[in-house]
Amino acid sequence: MRHFRRGAAAAILLVLPGVARADETPTSARKPDNAARQLAGGLQDDQDLTRLSLEELSMVEITSVSRRPEALADAASAIFVISAEDIRRSGATSLPEVLRLAPNLNVQRVNAVDYAISARGFNGYETSNKLLVLIDGRSIYSTLSSGVFWDAHDVMLQNIERIEVISGPGGALYGSNAMNGVINIITRSAADTKGTLVSVGAGSEEVAWALRHGGDMGESGAWRVWLNGHMRDESRALTGEGANDDAEGMRAGARADWVIGENRLALRGNIFDNQVTINEDLLGTETQVRGGNVLGQWVRPLAGGELQVQTYFDRYEREEPGSLEESDTWDVSVQHAVDFGRHRLVLGAGHRIVDSRFTAPPGGAFLDPAERTLTLTNVFVQDQISLREGLTLTLGAKLEDNSFSGEQFLPNVRLAWQRPGGDLLWGAISRASRTPNRIERDLTLPGFLVGADFQSERLTAWELGYRANPSPKLSFSINAFYNAYDDLRTVSITPVTFLPLNLSNNGEATTWGVDAWTSYDVSPSWRLSAGVSTLTKDYDATPTTDDVSGLVSIGDDPDYQVLLRSQHDLTEALELDLRLRAVDDLAAIDGYVEADARLGWRVTDRLELSLTGRNLIEGRHVETGDALRSRAFGRSVFGALQVRF
């Protein structure tokens, strides 16, 4: 029901002010060496806590930009990598809090468990629907209401190898809904997590724990099983009282990896059961969120390249008093990466089936029909052409067919120049889209709102970026963008009678800005990092008969945010990590400056203690402009113990 409320509110609750005002105004890529591959996660071996140099980080192997391995230094995209070491030293206990480390993301905490996360604008609990999130290649994008519901994806953080965050469209490779960016969460192979790990932590606002055990499987394989859980205290209403949105949950999973001759096989899955509460009315209505998934992958050499086949099944349920949301997803994809001459080709195809069912409580809005089967079929190709030494032209395109808006063609052109010193200058022009969700097509409230022929939102994006390592101690990346959006979601009236309203595609907007970040090694034991993102939006917010909402779908974004981070090894055993974030004003919410600090003590190679303080500057601050859901967050402390044996 929370999914339903989120989408329905965008169509109903947020348009009410607009209804009231409607009558006012009618290179040839370098291949990472074996050492770089082993270090790709930043902390491949739990026993190795050595921080990578900036030069080693530039050679970390990534896969999200081209859907094939390449060095980070060669990737012609605005990509930021969060390593396993970054995650460990952050002191974060949930995936959304880890994503605050990426300067090209805007993270707004809504309440105890809900977050709104976006890249390059359109953020807000109702509007953050243009960011594709993958966990080991499995999409967690909701077909019911778009966006990601982070309370259902409590990944065990110690299992993550790295997180690759791309700001900018990825439609040519990832298809619809990779409109403003892609977050690719990659977990560790079972071969890298042998032995036993126990992690427990408690603080003023939450308790969290995790168990993991793994070992060999014959001579060719490895396995692991894991279990983690959390209990989170309630947030605070703006008036100071508790918001009755406390939550608890548990997740268990397993993974097995084999190397059999030239074949690499992986099988992974997990189940979860969370109890959260609805806090719009502060009454704390209980909600059960449960489900599970299983994913299989096969990789082998083929015809001078590499063939990858992947399939997964995902089951999701959310039950509230009087309502039930269910979703079953089957997905299969195949891709082949091959090099010949001056060309580096990646081509592939995929098919997805989603069975979606929603039972609404009587007397309110509902989906018509209540059950619907959605399909998504795609083929794609990308060719990286080495024009001459250091100059690479990338041509890519994806043809996609979905149940709601039919066929869509999503092309991409990139040109990159890498000088002998390693600096990379690149530019790109891309087309991307966001497909309709079930609420946008099927939501019905008799007499007020009817399902309509809502089509895909579209984007044309221009990007220019520069990445460099001027010295072994300094690295930076700066990326500028200009985005032109068409067919954005609007709310239109029925001629003559005004009501019922319907969702339409009459909105247009342009945005532009800069994402930039840098790191500097003051000494071998001390690294300083900084990041900044800016955003300017141009759109018509005046309610008209074509859009009585005033284009609320544009979201609520700060004009800028600044992130500063210090990672300092005080001694061989003591670590001090400091983080500062400054976020500009939203439409009705003041900006804020907040700081986090973590002190870690590696008692032995196998035992680690840490103490983390969060939101240390202000007594309380609000991160979202959603008047219905705005909650306040204040200072907190969290202590943790982690042991391996």
N, C-alpha and C positions, 0 to 999 in steps of 0.2 A: 504493500500500500504506500510505503514511502516513495518508491519509484513513481507510482501513479500520482501521488500528491505533488511530487517534484515537477513532473511534466504538466499535470493538470493546472497547477498554480501558474505556470508560465502562460497557459492559454486562458485561464479564467481570473484568478486572483489579481495578477499583475495588470490585467487590462481594465479593471474596474475604474482606476483613476482616469484612464484614457476615455472610457465611456462617458464619464461625468464631464470631461472637457471637450468631447467630440464636436460640440456645436460652437466652440470658441474660434477655431480656425479650420475653414474647410482644408697529364704526365705518364708517363708510364709509371704505374704504381710500384712503389717499393714493397717488397714482401717482408714482413717481420721475420727476424731470425728465430731460432728455436727458443732462445732465452726470453725474447720478448713475448713469445706465445705463452710460455710458462708463467710469465708475470702479468698476463693480460688482466687478471682480476685485481691486481694490486696486492693481494694477500692470498695467493693460491694455496699455500700450505699454512695451516693453523699454527704451526710451530714457528713460522718465519714472520717476524714483526718488523722486518727491515723496510723502511720507506724507499720507494723508487725515486731515482733522480728524475729531473724534468726531461732529460734526454731519453731515459727509459720510458717515461710516460708517453712521450710523443710517438714511441714505437709500439705502444700497446695495440694489440690486434682488436679491431672492432668489426662488426658485421652489418650494422643497421643501415648505413648510408647506401651501400651497393648490394646488400643481401649476399655478400661474400666477404671473406677475410681481406682486410687491408689495414695498413698502419694508420693510426689516428692522424699523423702528420700529413697523410696523402688524401684525406677525406674532404671532398669539396662540398662541405655543408657546415651549418652552424650546429656543431655537435659538442656536447659536454659529457664527460664520462665521470660517473661516481664509482669509485673503486670500492672493493671490500674493505680496504684499510680506512677509507673515508667514512664508511658506514660504522665501522667499529669505533672510530674516534669521535663520532658525532654524539654518542650517547643516546641516540634516538631509539624509541621502542616501537615505532610503527612506520610503515612504508611512506605515508604522506609526510611525516616529519623528516625522513631521509631525503625526500625530494626537495626540501628547502635548501639543500646544498647546491642545487643547480641554479645558477644565476639567470638562465634563460627560461625559468618557470616562475609563475606567480602562484603562491600557495596561500589560500585563505581558509582558516579553520572556522567552521560554522558552529559546531557544538562538540560534545564529548567524542563523537565518532565520525561525524560528517565533515568533508572537506570539499572545497571547490579549487580545482587546479587547472591552469591553462597556460598556453604559450602564445605570446603576441596578441593578447587581448581576449575579449568575450568572456571574462571570468565572472563568476557568480554561481550560486547554488542552482539557479534555474537555467543558466546560459552556458555553462562550461561544457560544451558539447562538440568541440572541434579538435579534440586531442585523442589520438589512438594510443591505447596502452596494451602492450603485449607482455605476457609472462611465458618465457620459453616458446614463443611463437603462437601462443594461445591468446586470442583477443578477449579482453574483458569489457569491451564496449557494449553498452546496453542497447538492444533493439527496441525495448519498450519505450524508453524516454530519452535515449542518447546519454552520453556522458559515462562516468565511472562511479560506482558506488563503493567507496573505499572501505566501508565497514565490512564488506564481504570478502576482502582480499588481504587478510592478515598474514603475509608471507613471513616465514622464519628468516630473520635478517641474516643470521649466520650462514645461511645456505646460498646467499646471493654472491655471485662472482663479480658482477659489475652491472651498472645501469647506464645505458646509452640514451641520452636525452637529445633529440633533434628538435630545434625550433625552426619552423618553416614547413611547407607542404611536402608530403611524401606520397602523393597519390599515384605517381607512375609505378611505384613498386608495391605500395601497401593498399592502394585503392581508396574508395570513399571513406570519409571520416578521419583520415590522416590529413586533415585540412590545414591546421595550424602547427602540427608537430606530431612527433612519435616518441613514446617512452618505451624502450625495449629492456625488460628486466630479464637478465640471464643468470640462471642458477648454476651452481658448481656441479661438475661431474661427481658421481659417487666415488670415483677413484681418488678425489682430492679431499674427501671427508671421512677417512677411515678412523676408527677409534670411537671414543665416547666423549661427548661434550654435554656439560650441564651448565645452564645459565639461570640465575634467579635474581630478581630485583624487586625493590619496593620503594615507595616514596609517598609524598604527601597527596598525590592524586591518582596513583595507579600501582598495581602489582602485575609483574610479568614474569614468565618462566618459560624455559625451553629445554628439551632433552633431545639428543641425537646420538645414534649409534650406527656404525657402518663397518664393513670389512670386505674381504676378498670373496669372490664367487668363482671358485675354480681358478684356473690359470689365466683366464681371458676376461674376467668380469669383476665388478665391484657392486656393492649395494649399500643403501642406508635407509633407516627409518627414523622418523622424527615426530615430536609432539610438542606443541606450544600452546600457551593460553595467556589470558590477560583479564584483569578486572580494572575498569576505569571509573573514577569517581565522576560525579556530575559536574557540569560547568555551572556558571553563575548567570542568572538573569541580569539585565541591565540595572535593575533596582537593587541587586545585591543578594537576593535569596537564591537558593538552589534551583536549578532548572529541571530537575528530575529526569536527566538524560544519562544516568549511569549505565554502564554496559559491561558484559562479560562474554567470553567466548573461548572456544577451543578448536584447534585444527591439528590433524594428523596426516602424515604423508609418507611415501616411500619412493625410492628411485633405484633403478638398476641400469648399469652401463656395461656393454660388452664390446670388445674388439676381437673379431673373428676373421682372421686373414685380412682382407682389404675392406671388410665391412665394419661399420660402427653402428651399434644398436643402442637405443635408450628407451626405457619405459618408466614413466613417472605418473604419480597421481596423488590426490589428497582429498580429504573430506573435512567439512567444517560445520560447526553448530554454534551460532552466536545469539545472544539475547541482548537486544538493544531496545531503546524506548523512543517514542515519538514525543518531541518536546515543543512543538509549535504552541500548544495550549498549556504547557508546563504541568500537565497532569501525569505524565510518565506512563502512557499506555504501552504495554509490553508488546514487543515484536520478536518473532523467531525468524532468523535468517539462517538457512542451512543449504547444503548442497555438496557437490564433489565433482571431480573431473579426472580423466585419465588420458594420457598423451603418449603416443609412440612415434619414434623417429628412426629412420634408416638412412645411412649415408654411405656411399661407396664411389670409388673412381669409375668413370664411364667415358669412353671415347675421348680420352685426353683431358677430361674435366672431372667434375664432381656432381653426382646425382644425389638429391635429397628428397625423401618422401616422408610426409608427416601427416598424422591423423589424430584427432582428439574428439572426445565426447565430454560435454559439460552439462551438469544438472544444477538448477538454481531454484530455490523456493523462498518466498517471504510471506509469512502469515501474520495477520493482525486480526483483531476481533471483527468478524463480518467480512473479511476479504482475504483472498489468496492469489498470489502471483506465482506462476510456474513457467519455467523455460527450459527446454531441452535443445542442445545444439550439437550437431554432427558436422565435422569439418575434415576435409582431406585436401592436401596441396602437394604439388610436386614442382621442383625446380632443378635446372641443370646449369651449372656454371662451367664455361669452357673458354680457353684462350686459343686463338690462332692468328698468327701474323701480328698485325698492329691492333687487333680487336680482342677485347675481353667481354664476352657475352654472358648474360644471365637471362634465361627465359623460363617461364613456368606457367602454371595454371592452378586453379583451385575451385572448390565447390563447397558451399555451406548451406545447411538446412536448419532453420530455427522453428521449433514448435512453441508458440507463445500462447499462454492461457491466463486470463485475468477475470476473477470473480469480484465484482464491486459490491459494496454494501448497498442495500436498497435505499431509494429516495434521493440519490445524488448522481454525479456524473458517472458514466460507464463507457466501456469500449464496445463498439458494435462493428463486427462480431466480437464475441468474447474470446473466441479461439481463432487463431490464424497461423498458417504455415508460411514462413518467409524463406526465400531462396536467394543466394548470392553466388554468381558464377563469374569467373574472371580468367583472362589470359594476359600475360605481360612479357615484355622484352626490354632489355637495356643493353646498350653497346657502348663501352668505353674505348674510344678510338685514339690511339697515340698518333697525333698529327706530325710531331717531331719531338726531339728530346725536350722533355719538360712541359710540353703542351698537349693537353688531353681534352677531347670533345666527347661529352656523354649525351647520348640520345636515348630516351626511354619513353615508354607509353604503356598504359594499361587500358584494356577494354573490359568493361564490367557491365553485368546485367543484374538488376535487383528487382524484387517483386513490386515495389512501389513506383519507381521512376524509370524503369526500363534500362536501356543501354546508355552508358556514359563512357566518353573517351577522355583519358587523363594523360596528357603528354608532359614531357619535361626535357629541357635542353640546358646543359651545364658546360661551361668552358673553364678549364683550370690551367694555370701556368705555375710551374714550380721551378724556381731558379736553383742553380747548383748548390747554393747554401742551405736549401731546404725550405725557404719561405714559400708559402702557397697563397696565390691570389686567384679568386674564383668568382664567377657570376652565374646566375641561373634565372630562367623564366619557366614558370610551372602553372599548370591548371589543376585544381583540386575541387572536391565537392563534399558535401555532407548529405547523406541520403535521409529521407523522412523516417521517423520512428512511428511506432504504433499509435502513440497518443496524438501525434500531429495528423494522422490520417483517420483514426477511428474514434477519437474522443467525442462523446455526445452528452449534452445536458439539455433535455427538451425545453424548447422555448428560448434558450440563451445561446447555446453553441452546438454546432453540428459538424460532424466529420466532413472534410473537404478534400479537394484534389491537390493537396500540398505536394510540391515537387522538391527536388534537391536544391540546396543552397550551393552557390558556386563562387570560386575564387580564382583570380589571376594574380600571381605573385612574382615580383622582381626582387632578386637578392644579389648582394655583393659582399664578399668576405675576404679577410686577410688573416692568415695565421703564421706565426713566426716564433723561432727560438733564437733571439739575437745573441745569447750567450748561454753557457751551460747552467747559469743561475736564473735566467729569465725566460719566460714564455708568455705569449698573449694571443688572443683571438678577438677580432672585432668584426661584426656582421651587421650590415644595414639592410632594411627591407622596406618595400612599398607594396601593400596589399589592396586590391580592388575587389570588393564583394558585390555580388549580384544575387537577386532572388532570395534575400534574407527573409526570415519568418516575420510576418506581420499579422495583424488581426483586422479583418475587413467586415463591413456591415453588409446586410442584405438590402439592395435597393428598395426604396419606398418604405418598407416596414422597419428598417434599421436592424431589428433582431430577426432571426438568430445571427450571431457572429460566426465567422469561419476563419480558419487559419489559411493564410495566403502567402505569396512570394513577391511582395511589392517593395521590399526594402533594399536599399543600396548604401554602401559605406566604403570609405577608404581609411586605411591606417598606415602609419609609418613609424619607424623608430630604429633603435640600435640595441643589439645584445653584445656585450663585451666582457671579457674576463682575463685575468693575468695571475701569474704565480711568480714569486721571487724567493730563492733560497738565500736567506741571510747568512746561514751557516749550514754545515751538514746536518745539524740537529734542529734547525728552525726554518720553517717555511711560512711565508705570508701570501695570502691569496685575496683577490678582490674581484667583484663582479658588479656590473650595472646593466639595467635594461630600461629603456625609455619607450613610451608609446604615446602617439597622438592620433586621435580619432576624429574623422569628419563625417557627419551624417545629419540628417534632418530629424530632430526629435519632436517636431511639431505634430500633434495629433491631427489626422485628416480622415476623410471617409475611407481612404485606401488603407489607413493604418491608425486605428483609434488608440493603439497602445503607445504611440510615440517611439516606436522601434526599441522596445525594452529588450529585444533579443540581442542587442549590441553588448550587453553586460555592463559591469561596473568595475573599472580598472584604474589603478594608480597611474599617474603620468610617469613615475619612475620608481625604481627600487634599487637599493645599494646593499651589497653583501660584502662583509669583511671577515676574514678567517685567519687565525694564527694557530699553527701546529708546532709545538715546541717540546722537544725531549729534554727535560730539565736535567735528568741523569739517565743512565742506562735503564733504570727501572721506573722513573717517574715521567709522566706525560701531562702537559697542560695544553688544553684546546680551548680557544676563545672564538666566539662567533658573534657578529653584530649585524643586524639587519635594520635598514631604514626604509619605510614604505610610505609613499605619498598619500595624500587625502583621497578618499573615494567621494562619491557625489554627496553623501550625507554623513560620512564618518571621517573623523580626523585621522591624519596619518600618525604613525607611531615609530619609535625607535626602541628596539629590544636587543638584549644580549643573552647568550647562553655560555656556560663555562663547564668544562669537564676536567677533572683531575683523575688520572689513571695510574695505578701502581701495579706493575708486573712483578708480583712477589717471586714467582719462578717462571720458567718457560711455559708452565702448564696452568698456573693460577694467576688470575688477574682480578683486581678490585677497582671499582671506579665510583666516583660521585659526580653527578651532573646537576647543575642548577639551570633552570629555564626561566625565561621572561624576567630577568633580574632587575630591569630598570624601572618599569612602571608597575604600580600596584595592580592595575587591571587595564586591559586594552581590548578593543573589538576589531576583528579582522574582516568582517563582511558587512556590506550595506543592506543586506536583506532584513527589512524591518520586522518580518514575522519570525525570523530565526536567529537574529543577532544575539550572541552570547559573549560573555566577558571571560577573559583568561588572565590569570595572575601568576605570581611567582610560585615556583614549585621546586622540589628537590627529589632526586631519584638516585638510590644507591644500588649497585649491581655487583655480583660475584660470578665469575665464569671460570670453570675448571675443565681441563681436558686430560684424559687418561686412556 
